[in-house]
Amino acid sequence: MHGLFQRAARVAADRFAPRFAPRFAARLAALPLALLALSGVNAFAQDWPTKPITVIVPFPAGGGTDLVVRSVQVALQKQLGQQLVIDNRAGAGGTIGSGMVARANPDGYTVGIATTSTHAVSTGVYKKLSYDPVKDFAYGGLIGTSPYVLVANPQLKATDMKSFVAALRERPEGASFASVGAGTVSHLLGEKFKDVVKAPKSPLVHVPYRGAAPAYTDLIGGQVQFMFDNPVGLAPYIHAHKLTAIASTAPDALLVGVPTFAQAGVPGFDQTLWYGFAFPKDTPPKVVEKFNRALAAVLSDRTVAADLASKGVSATPGSSAAMQATVARDAPFWRGIAQAAGATAD
């Protein structure tokens, strides 16, 4: 077949070369090679995957992101017909593992987990980021989203947004909010909430913690007055009435009866923590599309969706382009908040 392509190209080149520029004739002669290369890529995509796929999770084993990935791991393996090997590469807020994905061989056998933190917030809180979330990845699609819930210490005696804001404004000693770490979404939402409270005489003070557990302890103890975090960690304390849920950025199965910020009369607080898959940027598009179709089939499974819901995550199937658009939209949003607050990562 290659010989037939070459002979046909030579005949065409001989016939039309006198009429057209030599450069065009040379390109015409090279057409068979281009067609062969294209057919090779298509054949590769059709056969892919033929061996296990490494999934780089840029956070520790057993953490929230790791648990979300494991919710889809088994079903996705069945769809693709190959094992998914999870490789936890934690550090620097997930940016170390994400950088590894950006630099990996784009052969379809390395994929990473991208989150709001690693591929949107990171652009505003890290001075030197080893990757560009918009340009350095080919996105395989979202897994799901989780809202952020604003919780308060019950000592404030606030039952809704209006009474909560009033309670913060009336504290002569001021108020403070906890976060799971400087430069996290938990921190940046607290900074954004300062514009809602508007208490110039007693400004809100940020108190960063190294993780959720110590922040919850001090919040319940009254050392800090409120914080933003995901429902999966806070729900048990809310249900036990150790913390009061004021509002959530989106509805969630773990937060039945908790109004959204929009319902509470506070617009502009609809941000979520999203999780998805990201390949190195030069991964063949057909491979990414095939992966996306498999992921969509997995997320449509009721058992998988229920497992994600139990972790405070809503299954969110969608195209690769939709996830790319989410990253492009969210990165400048979080960067703007971080820069206005002077927030940097630990």
Secondary structure, 3 states (H helix, E strand, C coil): CHHHHHHHHHHHHHHHCCCCCHHHHHHHHCHHHHHHHHHHHHHHHHHCCCCCEEEEECCCCCCHHHHHHHHHHHHHHHHHCCCEEEEECCCHHHHHHHHHHHHCCCCCCEEEEEEHHHHHHHHHHCCCCCCCCCCCEEEEEEEEEEECEEEECHHHCCCCHHHHHHHHHCCCCCEEEEECCCCCHHHHHHHHHHHHHCCCCCCEEEEECCCHHHHHHHHHHCCCCEEEECHHHHHHHHHCCCCEEEEECCCCHHHCCCCECCCCCCCCCCCEEEEEEEEECCCCHHHHHHHHHHHHHHHCCHHHHHHHHCCCCEECCCCHHHHHHHHHHHHHHHHHHHHHHCCCCC
